[in-house]
Amino acid sequence: MLYLIADHRGFLLKDAISAWLHKQNIAFEDLGAKELNKDDDYPDFAILAREKAGTDDRIIALCGTGVGMDIALNRAPHIRCGLPRSLEHVREMRTDDDVNALALGADSMTQEEAITYVQAFLETPFSGDARHVRRIAKLS
């Protein structure tokens, strides 16, 4: 399953990504925020996603900088979240690190850029190279 989460600063970008996912017929569950509330807290959504997501699931997380969601999601041992700096970085995070969560900073990217990142995150497979498998195993 793919889970989509955002706090108030990522709320509008989450709506744009949600619309794109629907258009692509990609199944996902929106865990919130369900309404724009400037007083909500990103950890609440990250905790919900950590509890729902299994090792084969994916998470797209949005907040102002992406950093808060990245930190909050990486507290779960079964989640490897990345905060990309470029489209190539998104691809490398998937091929090399098998990230299963993508944190994006809504304050610093356009909707088009975010959707491009999400598409790369969903379409890029893990390489399965022995060196990467070994490194990921060491995280446990």
Secondary structure, DSSP 8 states (H G I E B T S, - for coil): -EEEEE-TTTHHHHHHHHHHHHHTT---EEEE--S--TT--HHHHHHHHHHH--TT-EEEEEESSSHHHHHHHTTSTT--EE--SSHHHHHHHHHHH---EEEEEGGG--HHHHHHHHHHHHH------HHHHHHHHHT-
